[in-house]
Amino acid sequence: MNHTKNTLFDGVCTALATPFRDGTIDWDALREMIDTQIEGGVSAVCICGTTGEAATLTDGERLQLVARAGELIDGRVDYIVGVGSPSTSRSVSYARFAAAHGADALLAVTPYYNRGTRAGITAHFKTIADSTELPVILYNVPSRTGVNLTVAHIAEIARHPNIRGLKEAGDSLDKIADFMAELGGSMKLYSGNDSQFVPTLSLGGSGIVSVLSNILPSETVEIWRLWRAGKTEEAAKLQLTFLPLIRLLFAETNPAPLKCALEMMGLCTGELRLPLSPVPDDLRRRIAEQLGLIN
């Protein structure tokens, strides 16, 4: 894949799950998962995000994961690193380490637990953006953080030249429309919800940071390719085909259902870290049915 530093991707970025085995990161599974994504045609891979259970990684594990994933990706697709933390100084440390280990961009979630004031949140993001020359993608996920960035606040934050994109994981298409009307010419917008991929593209979005593509990379990429080719009805139809599976992937806290699916597909053990726990048998059965593994 051809990409340029400081230029954000278009298309599908997989929010990669972190594979565990017996309480530690499964490096062999990580290699296979990354290769599967690249073979599936994704534009980018993001590690240390919500789906990657970054909040449960030790600092040592996190740095190992950033370095190893950078080696495995090896410039074949864009490499996005999540640097989210309630602590601005820790996010800065993660950002600098990512920049030194091949990252093409940073994903910075709204600081959680320490729910800063508007001024504090603005300073948080700008401090991260000052720490490297990499482009920063803001990540708005109010269901996780308790804070919902408004379009006006995003516009204020985005005065910093390194803040170049938004991953929006709220539930309002009106907000996506407002964002594109206000900032579409200066920032890229990525859907943070697989169920809103095509609607986001229809409003001018640049792609998705996807959970679904962990298990269906080529199919998720095909939605993007159809859209880019002007086959909008086909793109919408394909997304709707996967809607039942998407619903199941979020029937419990992500990535618990996803890890179940990955285990069924033989890509990793499905091991989670507390407080996440394995999905109940009924959900497991329904996931298997959607994956076509049982009748």
C-alpha positions as a Markdown table, in Angstrom:
| # | Residue | x | y | z |
|---|---|---|---|---|
| 1 | Met | 0.0 | 0.0 | 0.0 |
| 2 | Asn | 1.2 | 3.5 | -0.8 |
| 3 | His | 0.7 | 6.0 | 2.0 |
| 4 | Thr | 2.4 | 9.2 | 3.1 |
| 5 | Lys | 3.4 | 10.2 | 6.6 |
| 6 | Asn | 1.0 | 12.9 | 8.0 |
| 7 | Thr | -1.7 | 12.0 | 5.5 |
| 8 | Leu | -4.7 | 10.2 | 7.0 |
| 9 | Phe | -6.1 | 7.1 | 5.4 |
| 10 | Asp | -9.4 | 6.7 | 3.5 |
| 11 | Gly | -11.4 | 3.5 | 3.7 |
| 12 | Val | -11.3 | 0.8 | 6.4 |
| 13 | Cys | -9.2 | 0.8 | 9.5 |
| 14 | Thr | -9.5 | -2.2 | 11.7 |
| 15 | Ala | -9.7 | -1.6 | 15.4 |
| 16 | Leu | -7.7 | -4.7 | 16.2 |
| 17 | Ala | -8.4 | -6.9 | 19.2 |
| 18 | Thr | -5.5 | -7.8 | 21.3 |
| 19 | Pro | -5.0 | -11.6 | 21.4 |
| 20 | Phe | -4.2 | -13.1 | 24.8 |
| 21 | Arg | -3.1 | -16.6 | 25.8 |
| 22 | Asp | -2.7 | -17.6 | 29.5 |
| 23 | Gly | -2.7 | -14.0 | 30.7 |
| 24 | Thr | -0.1 | -12.6 | 28.2 |
| 25 | Ile | -0.2 | -11.2 | 24.7 |
| 26 | Asp | -0.2 | -14.0 | 22.1 |
| 27 | Trp | 2.4 | -12.7 | 19.6 |
| 28 | Asp | 1.9 | -15.6 | 17.1 |
| 29 | Ala | -1.9 | -14.8 | 17.0 |
| 30 | Leu | -1.1 | -11.1 | 16.6 |
| 31 | Arg | 1.0 | -11.8 | 13.6 |
| 32 | Glu | -1.7 | -13.9 | 12.0 |
| 33 | Met | -4.4 | -11.3 | 12.8 |
| 34 | Ile | -2.4 | -8.5 | 11.2 |
| 35 | Asp | -1.6 | -10.5 | 8.1 |
| 36 | Thr | -5.3 | -11.4 | 7.8 |
| 37 | Gln | -6.2 | -7.8 | 7.9 |
| 38 | Ile | -3.7 | -6.8 | 5.3 |
| 39 | Glu | -4.6 | -9.7 | 3.0 |
| 40 | Gly | -8.2 | -8.5 | 3.3 |
| 41 | Gly | -7.3 | -5.2 | 1.9 |
| 42 | Val | -7.8 | -2.8 | 4.8 |
| 43 | Ser | -6.3 | 0.7 | 4.6 |
| 44 | Ala | -5.1 | 0.8 | 8.2 |
| 45 | Val | -4.8 | -1.1 | 11.4 |
| 46 | Cys | -5.3 | 0.5 | 14.8 |
| 47 | Ile | -4.0 | -1.0 | 18.0 |
| 48 | Cys | -4.4 | -0.1 | 21.7 |
| 49 | Gly | -7.9 | 1.2 | 21.1 |
| 50 | Thr | -11.1 | 0.2 | 22.9 |
| 51 | Thr | -11.4 | -3.0 | 21.0 |
| 52 | Gly | -7.8 | -3.8 | 21.9 |
| 53 | Glu | -8.6 | -3.7 | 25.6 |
| 54 | Ala | -5.9 | -1.0 | 26.0 |
| 55 | Ala | -7.2 | 0.0 | 29.5 |
| 56 | Thr | -6.2 | -3.5 | 30.8 |
| 57 | Leu | -2.7 | -3.5 | 29.4 |
| 58 | Thr | 0.2 | -2.7 | 31.6 |
| 59 | Asp | 2.5 | 0.0 | 30.4 |
| 60 | Gly | 5.1 | -2.6 | 29.6 |
| 61 | Glu | 2.7 | -4.6 | 27.6 |
| 62 | Arg | 1.4 | -1.6 | 25.8 |
| 63 | Leu | 4.9 | -0.5 | 24.7 |
| 64 | Gln | 5.8 | -4.0 | 23.6 |
| 65 | Leu | 2.6 | -4.2 | 21.6 |
| 66 | Val | 3.2 | -0.9 | 19.9 |
| 67 | Ala | 6.7 | -1.8 | 18.9 |
| 68 | Arg | 5.9 | -5.4 | 17.8 |
| 69 | Ala | 2.8 | -4.4 | 15.8 |
| 70 | Gly | 4.9 | -1.7 | 14.1 |
| 71 | Glu | 7.4 | -4.4 | 13.0 |
| 72 | Leu | 4.7 | -6.7 | 11.8 |
| 73 | Ile | 2.8 | -4.1 | 9.8 |
| 74 | Asp | 6.1 | -2.9 | 8.4 |
| 75 | Gly | 4.6 | -0.1 | 6.3 |
| 76 | Arg | 2.2 | -2.3 | 4.4 |
| 77 | Val | -0.8 | -0.3 | 5.6 |
| 78 | Asp | -1.2 | 2.7 | 7.7 |
| 79 | Tyr | -0.5 | 2.1 | 11.4 |
| 80 | Ile | -2.7 | 3.9 | 13.9 |
| 81 | Val | -1.9 | 3.8 | 17.6 |
| 82 | Gly | -4.4 | 4.6 | 20.4 |
| 83 | Val | -2.9 | 6.8 | 23.0 |
| 84 | Gly | -5.9 | 7.2 | 25.2 |
| 85 | Ser | -5.5 | 7.7 | 29.0 |
| 86 | Pro | -7.1 | 9.7 | 31.8 |
| 87 | Ser | -3.6 | 11.2 | 32.2 |
| 88 | Thr | -2.4 | 13.7 | 29.7 |
| 89 | Ser | 1.2 | 13.1 | 30.5 |
| 90 | Arg | 0.8 | 9.4 | 30.0 |
| 91 | Ser | -0.9 | 9.9 | 26.7 |
| 92 | Val | 2.0 | 12.1 | 25.6 |
| 93 | Ser | 4.5 | 9.3 | 26.6 |
| 94 | Tyr | 2.4 | 6.8 | 24.5 |
| 95 | Ala | 2.4 | 9.3 | 21.6 |
| 96 | Arg | 6.1 | 9.8 | 21.6 |
| 97 | Phe | 6.8 | 6.1 | 21.8 |
| 98 | Ala | 4.3 | 5.4 | 18.9 |
| 99 | Ala | 6.0 | 8.1 | 16.8 |
| 100 | Ala | 9.4 | 6.4 | 17.4 |
| 101 | His | 8.0 | 3.0 | 16.4 |
| 102 | Gly | 6.5 | 3.7 | 13.0 |
| 103 | Ala | 3.0 | 5.0 | 13.7 |
| 104 | Asp | 1.4 | 7.0 | 10.9 |
| 105 | Ala | -1.2 | 8.6 | 13.1 |
| 106 | Leu | -2.5 | 8.7 | 16.7 |
| 107 | Leu | -6.0 | 8.0 | 18.0 |
| 108 | Ala | -6.8 | 10.0 | 21.1 |
| 109 | Val | -10.0 | 9.3 | 23.0 |
| 110 | Thr | -11.7 | 11.9 | 25.2 |
| 111 | Pro | -10.1 | 11.5 | 28.6 |
| 112 | Tyr | -12.3 | 9.2 | 30.7 |
| 113 | Tyr | -12.9 | 9.1 | 34.5 |
| 114 | Asn | -11.1 | 12.4 | 34.9 |
| 115 | Arg | -13.8 | 14.2 | 33.1 |
| 116 | Gly | -12.1 | 17.5 | 32.4 |
| 117 | Thr | -13.7 | 20.8 | 31.8 |
| 118 | Arg | -14.1 | 22.1 | 28.2 |
| 119 | Ala | -10.8 | 24.0 | 28.6 |
| 120 | Gly | -9.1 | 21.1 | 30.2 |
| 121 | Ile | -10.2 | 18.7 | 27.5 |
| 122 | Thr | -9.0 | 21.1 | 24.8 |
| 123 | Ala | -5.6 | 21.5 | 26.5 |
| 124 | His | -5.4 | 17.7 | 26.8 |
| 125 | Phe | -5.8 | 17.1 | 23.1 |
| 126 | Lys | -3.5 | 20.0 | 22.1 |
| 127 | Thr | -0.8 | 18.8 | 24.5 |
| 128 | Ile | -0.9 | 15.4 | 22.8 |
| 129 | Ala | -0.9 | 17.1 | 19.3 |
| 130 | Asp | 2.2 | 19.2 | 20.4 |
| 131 | Ser | 4.1 | 16.1 | 21.4 |
| 132 | Thr | 4.8 | 14.7 | 17.9 |
| 133 | Glu | 4.4 | 15.7 | 14.3 |
| 134 | Leu | 1.9 | 12.9 | 13.6 |
| 135 | Pro | -1.7 | 13.7 | 12.7 |
| 136 | Val | -4.2 | 13.1 | 15.6 |
| 137 | Ile | -7.6 | 11.6 | 15.2 |
| 138 | Leu | -10.0 | 12.6 | 18.0 |
| 139 | Tyr | -12.1 | 9.7 | 19.3 |
| 140 | Asn | -15.5 | 10.6 | 20.6 |
| 141 | Val | -17.3 | 7.7 | 22.4 |
| 142 | Pro | -19.6 | 9.2 | 25.0 |
| 143 | Ser | -21.0 | 5.7 | 26.1 |
| 144 | Arg | -17.5 | 4.9 | 27.3 |
| 145 | Thr | -16.2 | 8.3 | 28.6 |
| 146 | Gly | -19.3 | 10.1 | 29.8 |
| 147 | Val | -18.3 | 13.1 | 27.7 |
| 148 | Asn | -19.8 | 13.9 | 24.3 |
| 149 | Leu | -17.7 | 16.4 | 22.2 |
| 150 | Thr | -19.9 | 18.9 | 20.5 |
| 151 | Val | -19.1 | 20.1 | 17.0 |
| 152 | Ala | -18.3 | 23.6 | 18.3 |
| 153 | His | -15.9 | 22.0 | 20.8 |
| 154 | Ile | -14.3 | 19.9 | 18.1 |
| 155 | Ala | -13.8 | 23.0 | 16.0 |
| 156 | Glu | -12.0 | 24.7 | 18.8 |
| 157 | Ile | -9.7 | 21.7 | 19.4 |
| 158 | Ala | -9.1 | 21.4 | 15.7 |
| 159 | Arg | -7.4 | 24.8 | 15.5 |
| 160 | His | -4.3 | 22.8 | 16.2 |
| 161 | Pro | -2.8 | 21.9 | 12.8 |
| 162 | Asn | -2.0 | 18.3 | 13.9 |
| 163 | Ile | -5.5 | 17.5 | 14.8 |
| 164 | Arg | -6.8 | 16.2 | 11.5 |
| 165 | Gly | -9.6 | 13.7 | 12.0 |
| 166 | Leu | -12.5 | 12.5 | 14.1 |
| 167 | Lys | -13.7 | 9.0 | 14.9 |
| 168 | Glu | -17.3 | 9.5 | 15.9 |
| 169 | Ala | -18.9 | 6.7 | 17.9 |
| 170 | Gly | -22.0 | 8.5 | 19.1 |
| 171 | Asp | -25.5 | 7.7 | 17.9 |
| 172 | Ser | -26.5 | 10.9 | 16.1 |
| 173 | Leu | -26.5 | 11.2 | 12.3 |
| 174 | Asp | -27.5 | 14.8 | 12.8 |
| 175 | Lys | -24.2 | 15.4 | 14.5 |
| 176 | Ile | -22.3 | 13.8 | 11.7 |
| 177 | Ala | -24.1 | 16.1 | 9.2 |
| 178 | Asp | -23.4 | 19.1 | 11.4 |
| 179 | Phe | -19.7 | 18.1 | 11.6 |
| 180 | Met | -19.4 | 17.7 | 7.8 |
| 181 | Ala | -21.1 | 21.1 | 7.2 |
| 182 | Glu | -18.8 | 22.8 | 9.7 |
| 183 | Leu | -15.5 | 20.9 | 9.4 |
| 184 | Gly | -15.7 | 18.6 | 6.4 |
| 185 | Gly | -13.3 | 20.7 | 4.5 |
| 186 | Ser | -10.6 | 20.6 | 7.1 |
| 187 | Met | -10.9 | 17.3 | 9.0 |
| 188 | Lys | -11.6 | 13.7 | 8.0 |
| 189 | Leu | -14.5 | 11.9 | 9.6 |
| 190 | Tyr | -14.5 | 8.2 | 10.4 |
| 191 | Ser | -17.5 | 6.2 | 11.6 |
| 192 | Gly | -16.9 | 4.5 | 14.9 |
| 193 | Asn | -20.0 | 2.4 | 14.5 |
| 194 | Asp | -20.2 | -0.4 | 11.9 |
| 195 | Ser | -23.9 | 0.1 | 11.6 |
| 196 | Gln | -23.4 | 3.7 | 10.4 |
| 197 | Phe | -20.6 | 3.1 | 7.9 |
| 198 | Val | -22.7 | 3.8 | 4.7 |
| 199 | Pro | -24.7 | 6.7 | 6.3 |
| 200 | Thr | -21.4 | 8.3 | 7.3 |
| 201 | Leu | -20.0 | 7.9 | 3.8 |
| 202 | Ser | -23.2 | 9.4 | 2.3 |
| 203 | Leu | -22.6 | 12.5 | 4.4 |
| 204 | Gly | -19.0 | 12.9 | 3.2 |
| 205 | Gly | -17.1 | 10.7 | 5.7 |
| 206 | Ser | -13.7 | 9.2 | 4.7 |
| 207 | Gly | -14.2 | 5.7 | 6.1 |
| 208 | Ile | -14.5 | 3.7 | 9.3 |
| 209 | Val | -12.6 | 2.4 | 12.3 |
| 210 | Ser | -14.3 | -1.0 | 12.3 |
| 211 | Val | -14.9 | -3.8 | 14.7 |
| 212 | Leu | -16.6 | -6.0 | 12.1 |
| 213 | Ser | -13.5 | -6.0 | 9.9 |
| 214 | Asn | -11.6 | -8.0 | 12.6 |
| 215 | Ile | -13.6 | -11.0 | 11.3 |
| 216 | Leu | -14.7 | -9.9 | 7.9 |
| 217 | Pro | -12.0 | -7.6 | 6.5 |
| 218 | Ser | -12.5 | -8.2 | 2.8 |
| 219 | Glu | -16.3 | -7.9 | 3.1 |
| 220 | Thr | -16.0 | -4.6 | 5.1 |
| 221 | Val | -13.6 | -3.3 | 2.5 |
| 222 | Glu | -16.0 | -4.3 | -0.3 |
| 223 | Ile | -18.6 | -1.9 | 1.2 |
| 224 | Trp | -16.1 | 0.8 | 0.8 |
| 225 | Arg | -15.1 | -0.2 | -2.7 |
| 226 | Leu | -18.7 | -0.4 | -3.8 |
| 227 | Trp | -19.3 | 3.1 | -2.4 |
| 228 | Arg | -16.2 | 4.5 | -4.1 |
| 229 | Ala | -17.3 | 3.0 | -7.4 |
| 230 | Gly | -20.6 | 4.8 | -7.2 |
| 231 | Lys | -22.5 | 1.6 | -6.5 |
| 232 | Thr | -24.3 | 3.1 | -3.5 |
| 233 | Glu | -27.3 | 0.8 | -3.4 |
| 234 | Glu | -25.0 | -2.3 | -3.5 |
| 235 | Ala | -22.9 | -0.8 | -0.7 |
| 236 | Ala | -25.9 | -0.2 | 1.5 |
| 237 | Lys | -27.3 | -3.7 | 0.7 |
| 238 | Leu | -24.0 | -5.3 | 1.7 |
| 239 | Gln | -23.9 | -3.4 | 5.0 |
| 240 | Leu | -27.5 | -4.4 | 5.8 |
| 241 | Thr | -26.6 | -8.0 | 5.1 |
| 242 | Phe | -24.1 | -7.9 | 8.0 |
| 243 | Leu | -26.3 | -5.9 | 10.3 |
| 244 | Pro | -27.5 | -8.9 | 12.4 |
| 245 | Leu | -23.9 | -9.9 | 13.0 |
| 246 | Ile | -23.0 | -6.3 | 13.8 |
| 247 | Arg | -25.8 | -6.2 | 16.4 |
| 248 | Leu | -24.5 | -9.4 | 18.0 |
| 249 | Leu | -20.9 | -8.0 | 18.2 |
| 250 | Phe | -22.3 | -5.2 | 20.4 |
| 251 | Ala | -24.9 | -7.2 | 22.3 |
| 252 | Glu | -22.4 | -7.2 | 25.2 |
| 253 | Thr | -19.5 | -4.9 | 25.9 |
| 254 | Asn | -17.0 | -4.9 | 23.0 |
| 255 | Pro | -14.8 | -6.9 | 22.5 |
| 256 | Ala | -16.3 | -9.8 | 24.4 |
| 257 | Pro | -18.6 | -10.9 | 21.5 |
| 258 | Leu | -15.8 | -10.2 | 19.0 |
| 259 | Lys | -13.3 | -12.3 | 20.9 |
| 260 | Cys | -15.9 | -15.1 | 20.8 |
| 261 | Ala | -16.1 | -14.8 | 17.0 |
| 262 | Leu | -12.4 | -14.7 | 16.6 |
| 263 | Glu | -12.0 | -17.8 | 18.7 |
| 264 | Met | -14.6 | -19.6 | 16.5 |
| 265 | Met | -12.6 | -18.6 | 13.4 |
| 266 | Gly | -9.4 | -19.9 | 14.9 |
| 267 | Leu | -7.7 | -16.5 | 15.0 |
| 268 | Cys | -7.1 | -16.3 | 18.8 |
| 269 | Thr | -8.1 | -17.9 | 22.0 |
| 270 | Gly | -10.9 | -15.5 | 22.7 |
| 271 | Glu | -9.4 | -14.8 | 26.1 |
| 272 | Leu | -10.5 | -11.6 | 27.8 |
| 273 | Arg | -9.3 | -9.6 | 30.7 |
| 274 | Leu | -11.6 | -8.7 | 33.7 |
| 275 | Pro | -13.9 | -6.9 | 34.1 |
| 276 | Leu | -14.9 | -8.3 | 30.7 |
| 277 | Ser | -16.1 | -11.9 | 30.7 |
| 278 | Pro | -17.0 | -14.6 | 28.1 |
| 279 | Val | -20.4 | -14.2 | 26.5 |
| 280 | Pro | -23.3 | -16.4 | 27.6 |
| 281 | Asp | -24.0 | -19.6 | 25.7 |
| 282 | Asp | -27.1 | -18.2 | 23.9 |
| 283 | Leu | -25.1 | -15.3 | 22.4 |
| 284 | Arg | -22.3 | -17.6 | 21.5 |
| 285 | Arg | -24.8 | -19.8 | 19.6 |
| 286 | Arg | -26.2 | -16.8 | 17.7 |
| 287 | Ile | -22.8 | -15.6 | 16.8 |
| 288 | Ala | -21.9 | -19.0 | 15.5 |
| 289 | Glu | -25.1 | -19.1 | 13.4 |
| 290 | Gln | -24.3 | -15.7 | 11.8 |
| 291 | Leu | -20.8 | -16.9 | 11.0 |
| 292 | Gly | -22.3 | -20.0 | 9.4 |
| 293 | Leu | -20.5 | -22.4 | 11.7 |
| 294 | Ile | -23.7 | -24.2 | 12.7 |
| 295 | Asn | -27.0 | -24.8 | 11.0 |
